[in-house]
Amino acid sequence: MRFLLFLIILFHFSCSQEKKKNIAKKTEEQNKITVIFKGRTYEKDSIKDSSGSVSYSLAKMFYRENNDFVDYELNVENVNKPDTIVITTKNKIYLQHPFHLNFSATYILKPGDTVVFNYPNDTPYITYLNKNADSLGTNEYVRRNLEYPLVESGLSFFEKNKRKRNKQEEEKAQQDYKERNAIILSHFNSLKEKQAIEDEIYQINTFNQFENIEKHDSIFNATINLGIEKYSNCLLYSFYNKFPVVKIKTGNGVFVDSRINFDNVLKINSIKSKNKDFLLYTFLEEIINNFSKPDAEKYFQLFSENVTDKKLIEIIEKKYYGISKKATQKESTNVNFINENKKETSLDEVVSNYKGKVLYIDFWASWCAPCRAAMPSSRKLHETYKNENIEFIYVSIDKNFDAWTKAYKKEFISGDNNFLATNYPEATLYKEILLKSIPRYLIYDKNGKLVNDNAPSPDSQEIITELKKYL
């Protein structure tokens, strides 16, 4: 009898455990968003050089969770082949899909969704396998922006005509821009009247709820879903309207002085904590990517003291290892390379092999347009110093070996000093010097010491003076 009772208890226990496992498995499946990207050519999302032989893929795809402004990048590899990405989240997300260089469409995805992106004429059109998206107006942004071409930008006009627009031309461009947007808005209004578009999709693509306040201080204290990039941009526009942009020239180009922007955020008296966190986070990332490590460390400390959501501190520390003293104490790893023949080596070995020479190291990638644009100047600089004790080292952070191979051959940098980084961005050095954007240039002196971790670019005037210091 006792044995029978034991078996009954055991049976119920086993059933209970199995039920819990099934519930957990079902919950896990419900918290997944499956995104299927059909193959595409990227022709419409590339810029080609004057010869038409080199193209660069540009804007990145990312998503934000509902009411969260942190970007999560999607590494989609669907060049002429499909790719599938599964996102695990309990929240609704807003996926930003760039297309045709100048556009970016917002798609609303929820846990449990399975969607497919198809690319007729290299244009993204989404289909929800668990609901009819077209009838809800999901693809209207793509359709309407392709139907009505963009008004030529001021930069494009300057490049074509080698001058700025005159007053009359500028007024005409502004008028054309307003008329274009009015036509597109009328399409969305028509869909809304017919109840052929979800309300949130309508709001995202018209965002007229902010049009009357984005130039006033009231937006700083408004409740904004910062998970939607177009909404967070309204907040940025208002900030720049209140605090005009200040630019600064460095050896690597002209940048917006985000340090001043960061300081100005702290001067705003009435601002919602979430909006303040977004602005501080945005400008801190720009400081980390564009300015010196001491600047990055200083403003990270200010960020830590002033940000309300302390989880953002952890996100920055994880994303930019080396930004805090705590992080730099972690165990270091070698900076590993392979050469054209896939032979392994390391940065330490390269530096050691060239003891007695100055090293100018160029971090680049096949997909990086500014990197490729600077290559002719790099070759010219190399030629200038060919009889000096300087070695020019090229390190690509490409993940695709074939893409790297094609690129370095076109840039004429094949040889003993040509490498592919194999543990970027994990290696400690990358994290300590905050190497998050390229092109980036380093200088080692004749003793093998890193003397400049953010050296001037080869197309700048400053590089000549900088190299002469160490010869």
C-alpha positions as a printed Julia matrix, in Angstrom:
471×3 Matrix{Float64}:
   0.0    0.0     0.0
   2.8    2.39    0.94
   4.61   1.5    -2.26
   1.48   2.24   -4.29
   1.08   5.57   -2.53
   4.71   6.35   -3.28
   4.16   5.61   -6.99
   1.09   7.85   -7.07
   3.01  10.72   -5.45
   5.94  10.18   -7.81
   3.6   10.15  -10.81
   1.96  13.42   -9.78
   5.36  14.98   -9.09
   6.66  13.92  -12.51
   3.55  15.27  -14.21
   3.91  18.53  -12.3
   7.55  18.89  -13.35
   6.71  18.09  -16.97
   3.9   20.64  -16.91
   6.29  23.29  -15.58
   8.78  22.48  -18.34
   6.08  22.77  -20.99
   4.9   26.1   -19.58
   8.51  27.38  -19.49
   9.08  26.22  -23.09
   5.85  27.84  -24.26
   6.75  31.09  -22.47
  10.2   31.04  -24.08
   8.64  30.63  -27.53
   6.18  33.44  -26.82
   9.09  35.75  -25.95
  10.74  35.27  -29.34
  10.47  37.4   -32.47
  11.63  35.65  -35.62
  12.76  37.88  -38.49
  13.48  36.28  -41.88
  15.49  38.44  -44.29
  15.31  37.28  -47.89
  18.41  37.7   -50.04
  19.12  41.1   -51.58
  21.83  42.84  -53.61
  22.34  46.06  -51.56
  22.75  47.9   -54.87
  20.37  50.65  -53.74
  22.17  50.93  -50.4
  25.7   51.42  -51.68
  27.91  54.27  -52.8
  30.38  53.62  -55.58
  33.66  55.38  -56.24
  34.34  57.4   -59.39
  35.4   54.3   -61.32
  32.29  52.42  -60.22
  34.39  49.49  -59.03
  34.08  49.83  -55.24
  30.89  49.98  -53.24
  30.27  50.53  -49.56
  27.28  49.3   -47.59
  26.18  52.05  -45.26
  23.52  52.48  -42.56
  23.12  49.77  -39.94
  19.94  48.03  -38.88
  18.94  48.14  -35.24
  15.97  47.9   -32.9
  14.85  49.49  -29.66
  12.54  48.06  -27.06
   9.36  49.92  -26.11
  10.19  53.08  -24.11
  13.92  52.25  -24.27
  16.37  54.35  -26.3
  19.31  51.87  -26.27
  20.07  50.63  -29.81
  20.56  46.9   -30.38
  22.31  46.35  -33.69
  21.27  43.52  -36.0
  24.1   41.92  -37.97
  22.11  40.78  -40.99
  24.07  38.83  -43.6
  21.66  38.47  -46.52
  23.72  39.4   -49.56
  22.12  37.23  -52.25
  21.06  34.68  -49.62
  18.47  34.58  -46.84
  19.27  35.13  -43.18
  17.16  34.59  -40.06
  17.53  36.39  -36.73
  15.65  35.5   -33.55
  15.21  38.26  -30.96
  14.34  37.23  -27.42
  12.35  39.86  -25.55
   9.25  40.3   -23.44
   8.63  43.74  -24.92
   7.35  45.22  -28.13
  10.22  46.44  -30.3
  10.69  49.06  -33.02
  12.97  47.84  -35.79
  14.72  50.48  -37.92
  15.39  49.25  -41.44
  17.46  51.62  -43.63
  16.91  51.57  -47.36
  18.05  53.4   -50.5
  20.67  55.44  -48.56
  18.34  58.22  -47.44
  15.44  56.44  -45.75
  14.78  54.36  -42.66
  11.44  52.66  -42.04
  10.12  51.78  -38.56
   8.46  48.39  -38.07
   6.54  47.37  -34.93
   7.2   43.8   -33.82
   5.79  41.98  -30.81
   6.82  38.8   -28.95
   5.47  35.82  -30.85
   5.68  37.53  -34.26
   7.28  35.86  -37.26
   7.96  38.25  -40.14
   9.58  38.1   -43.56
  11.37  40.93  -45.35
  11.3   40.66  -49.14
  13.33  42.99  -51.37
  11.81  43.73  -54.79
  14.08  46.3   -56.43
  16.22  46.11  -53.25
  13.36  47.7   -51.28
  12.22  46.22  -47.93
   8.61  45.06  -47.71
   7.51  43.25  -44.57
   4.95  40.45  -44.27
   3.69  39.21  -40.91
   3.08  35.48  -41.03
   0.74  35.78  -38.05
  -1.32  38.74  -39.32
  -2.08  40.74  -42.48
   0.32  43.65  -42.3
  -0.5   45.32  -45.64
  -4.07  46.04  -44.64
  -2.76  47.85  -41.57
  -0.54  50.19  -43.55
   2.81  48.81  -42.42
   4.51  49.23  -45.81
   3.02  52.64  -46.62
   6.12  54.6   -45.53
   8.26  52.69  -48.01
   5.72  53.0   -50.84
   5.08  56.72  -50.44
   8.71  57.77  -50.07
   9.64  55.89  -53.22
   6.7   57.41  -55.08
   7.8   60.97  -54.25
  11.57  61.52  -54.69
  13.51  63.41  -52.04
  14.28  67.08  -52.49
  18.0   67.46  -53.21
  19.95  68.17  -50.03
  22.17  71.22  -49.59
  25.26  68.99  -49.48
  24.32  67.18  -52.68
  23.67  70.53  -54.4
  27.08  71.82  -53.29
  28.89  68.7   -54.54
  27.17  68.93  -57.9
  27.44  72.72  -58.44
  30.52  73.56  -56.31
  28.59  76.31  -54.56
  25.86  76.81  -52.0
  22.28  77.53  -53.02
  21.42  81.21  -53.36
  18.48  82.66  -51.42
  15.95  82.02  -54.18
  17.13  78.41  -54.7
  17.01  77.74  -50.96
  13.46  79.09  -50.68
  12.42  76.93  -53.66
  13.95  73.83  -52.06
  12.17  74.52  -48.76
   8.87  74.96  -50.58
   9.36  71.73  -52.53
  10.16  69.93  -49.28
   6.97  71.18  -47.62
   4.82  70.26  -50.62
   6.32  66.76  -50.79
   5.68  66.12  -47.1
   2.14  67.51  -47.36
   1.32  65.05  -50.16
   2.7   62.1   -48.19
   0.83  63.21  -45.07
  -2.42  63.37  -47.02
  -1.97  59.7   -47.98
  -1.63  58.72  -44.33
  -4.62  60.85  -43.37
  -6.68  59.14  -46.04
  -5.68  55.72  -44.72
  -6.6   56.78  -41.2
 -10.05  57.97  -42.3
 -10.62  54.58  -43.96
  -9.34  52.79  -40.84
  -6.8   51.08  -43.09
  -3.81  51.79  -40.86
  -3.02  51.03  -37.22
  -3.05  54.15  -35.07
   0.52  53.68  -33.84
   1.83  53.15  -37.38
   0.06  56.35  -38.38
   1.57  58.24  -35.44
   5.1   56.94  -36.12
   5.01  58.02  -39.74
   3.42  61.42  -39.18
   4.44  62.12  -35.53
   2.33  65.29  -35.64
   1.84  65.02  -31.89
   5.25  66.71  -31.49
   5.18  69.14  -34.4
   3.94  72.04  -32.29
   6.25  71.56  -29.34
   9.56  70.4   -30.77
  10.81  74.01  -30.97
   9.76  74.81  -27.43
  11.18  73.9   -24.04
   7.97  72.04  -23.16
   9.17  68.98  -25.09
  11.95  68.44  -22.54
   9.35  67.62  -19.9
   6.99  65.75  -22.24
   6.33  62.0   -22.05
   7.95  60.56  -25.18
   8.32  56.94  -26.28
  12.06  57.12  -26.89
  11.99  53.59  -28.27
  10.83  55.21  -31.52
  13.8   56.89  -33.22
  11.67  59.52  -34.96
  10.33  60.62  -31.58
  13.75  60.78  -29.94
  14.96  62.81  -32.93
  12.28  65.42  -32.15
  13.86  65.8   -28.72
  17.29  66.2   -30.3
  16.0   68.81  -32.77
  14.59  70.8   -29.88
  17.87  70.56  -28.01
  19.8   71.86  -31.03
  17.25  74.65  -31.43
  17.91  75.73  -27.84
  21.67  75.1   -27.95
  23.09  75.63  -31.47
  25.68  73.12  -32.66
  29.35  73.9   -31.98
  31.87  72.11  -34.21
  35.52  71.39  -33.53
  38.31  70.37  -35.91
  40.56  67.46  -34.95
  43.23  65.5   -36.76
  40.54  63.02  -37.84
  38.02  65.5   -39.16
  35.37  67.97  -38.02
  33.0   66.84  -35.27
  30.13  68.3   -33.3
  31.57  69.16  -29.89
  29.45  66.73  -27.89
  31.27  67.73  -24.7
  29.55  71.12  -24.87
  26.23  69.4   -25.65
  26.64  67.17  -22.6
  27.35  70.19  -20.38
  24.32  72.01  -21.77
  21.98  69.12  -20.92
  22.92  69.6   -17.28
  21.88  73.26  -17.56
  18.26  72.49  -18.51
  16.21  73.21  -15.38
  12.97  71.37  -16.15
  13.49  68.08  -17.94
  11.96  64.63  -17.52
  14.51  62.15  -16.15
  14.06  59.74  -19.09
  14.62  62.55  -21.62
  17.69  63.74  -19.72
  19.11  60.22  -19.63
  18.62  59.9   -23.39
  20.45  63.14  -24.17
  23.31  62.37  -21.78
  23.64  58.83  -23.16
  23.59  60.06  -26.78
  26.25  62.72  -26.23
  28.43  60.43  -24.08
  28.59  57.87  -26.91
  29.63  60.62  -29.33
  32.35  61.76  -26.9
  33.64  58.19  -26.51
  33.76  57.65  -30.29
  35.16  61.02  -31.38
  37.3   62.4   -28.57
  40.25  61.37  -26.41
  40.22  58.7   -23.73
  40.68  61.31  -20.94
  37.61  63.15  -22.28
  35.69  59.86  -22.41
  36.67  58.98  -18.84
  35.81  62.45  -17.55
  32.35  62.49  -19.1
  31.65  58.89  -18.16
  32.2   59.95  -14.54
  29.81  62.89  -15.0
  27.34  60.54  -16.66
  27.53  58.12  -13.73
  26.83  60.96  -11.3
  23.9   62.48  -13.21
  22.06  59.66  -14.99
  18.87  58.48  -13.31
  18.68  54.96  -14.76
  21.83  53.37  -13.32
  21.49  50.36  -15.65
  22.78  52.65  -18.4
  26.12  52.81  -16.59
  26.46  49.04  -16.9
  25.48  49.19  -20.57
  28.18  51.77  -21.3
  30.79  49.82  -19.3
  29.97  46.64  -21.2
  29.85  48.32  -24.6
  32.99  50.43  -24.08
  35.3   48.28  -22.0
  38.09  50.46  -20.61
  35.86  53.45  -19.87
  36.17  52.87  -16.1
  39.11  51.92  -13.87
  37.13  48.9   -12.73
  37.02  47.54  -16.28
  40.73  48.07  -17.03
  41.7   45.73  -14.21
  40.26  42.74  -16.06
  42.57  40.09  -17.53
  44.13  41.21  -20.81
  44.27  39.26  -24.06
  46.49  39.52  -27.11
  45.5   41.51  -30.18
  45.44  38.7   -32.73
  45.84  38.95  -36.51
  46.02  36.72  -39.54
  47.79  37.64  -42.77
  46.73  37.08  -46.36
  47.76  33.39  -46.1
  45.79  32.96  -42.85
  49.0   32.65  -40.84
  48.4   33.75  -37.26
  50.36  36.5   -35.54
  49.75  39.23  -32.97
  50.21  42.98  -32.59
  52.97  42.35  -30.02
  54.87  40.25  -32.56
  54.46  42.87  -35.29
  55.69  45.66  -32.99
  58.61  43.5   -31.83
  59.61  42.63  -35.4
  59.85  46.33  -36.27
  61.8   47.5   -33.2
  63.85  50.54  -34.26
  61.15  51.79  -36.62
  58.13  54.05  -36.17
  54.83  52.25  -36.84
  51.76  54.0   -38.26
  48.85  51.59  -37.91
  45.65  52.07  -39.9
  42.48  50.34  -38.64
  39.95  50.1   -41.45
  37.35  47.81  -43.1
  36.12  47.06  -46.61
  32.68  48.54  -45.81
  34.01  51.77  -44.26
  33.64  54.62  -46.77
  35.84  57.17  -44.89
  38.54  54.5   -44.48
  38.6   53.77  -48.19
  38.48  57.46  -49.09
  41.69  58.04  -47.08
  43.64  55.21  -48.76
  45.04  57.28  -51.66
  46.44  59.76  -49.12
  47.87  56.85  -47.15
  49.67  55.56  -50.24
  51.0   59.05  -50.92
  52.22  59.37  -47.32
  53.82  55.94  -47.59
  55.66  57.04  -50.73
  56.87  60.22  -48.99
  58.45  58.23  -46.16
  59.61  55.14  -48.09
  63.28  55.9   -47.28
  62.59  56.7   -43.62
  62.32  54.38  -40.62
  58.52  54.21  -40.79
  56.4   51.13  -41.41
  52.75  51.48  -42.47
  50.61  48.7   -41.01
  47.03  48.03  -42.19
  44.6   46.16  -39.93
  41.08  45.41  -41.14
  38.24  44.62  -38.7
  36.23  42.87  -41.45
  34.47  39.66  -40.48
  34.28  38.48  -44.07
  37.68  37.21  -45.3
  36.67  37.39  -48.97
  35.39  40.96  -48.66
  38.69  41.95  -47.04
  40.71  40.18  -49.75
  38.86  41.96  -52.56
  39.17  45.32  -50.81
  42.87  45.24  -49.99
  43.72  44.22  -53.55
  41.74  47.17  -54.9
  43.48  49.48  -52.42
  46.96  48.11  -53.33
  47.9   47.32  -49.75
  48.71  43.62  -50.14
  51.98  42.59  -48.5
  53.78  41.8   -45.25
  52.08  44.63  -43.34
  48.51  43.72  -44.23
  46.43  41.99  -41.53
  42.91  40.96  -40.56
  41.98  41.38  -36.88
  40.6   38.11  -35.51
  39.56  39.11  -31.98
  38.15  42.58  -32.51
  36.59  44.07  -30.4
  37.26  41.6   -27.55
  41.0   42.21  -27.11
  41.89  44.43  -24.17
  43.77  47.05  -26.21
  40.71  47.85  -28.31
  38.7   48.35  -25.16
  41.37  50.34  -23.33
  41.78  52.85  -26.18
  38.03  52.76  -26.93
  38.47  51.77  -30.55
  34.78  51.72  -31.51
  34.81  53.58  -34.81
  37.04  53.61  -37.85
  39.16  54.85  -39.48
  41.47  55.0   -36.47
  45.22  55.48  -36.5
  47.9   54.54  -33.92
  51.59  55.47  -33.72
  54.26  53.34  -32.01
  57.72  54.82  -31.49
  61.05  53.1   -32.26
  61.06  51.49  -28.83
  57.71  49.78  -29.47
  55.75  52.11  -27.2
  52.23  53.28  -28.13
  52.69  57.07  -28.2
  49.46  58.17  -29.91
  46.27  56.09  -29.77
  44.24  58.55  -31.86
  46.71  59.87  -34.41
  45.9   62.27  -37.26
  44.63  60.75  -40.48
  46.9   60.41  -43.55
  44.96  63.11  -45.42
  45.52  65.72  -42.68
  48.25  68.35  -42.39
  48.93  67.38  -38.77
  50.24  63.89  -39.59
  53.53  65.16  -41.03
  54.34  67.08  -37.85
  53.26  64.15  -35.67
  55.43  61.56  -37.46
  58.49  63.81  -37.42
  58.37  63.81  -33.6
  59.36  60.16  -33.48
  61.89  59.84  -36.33
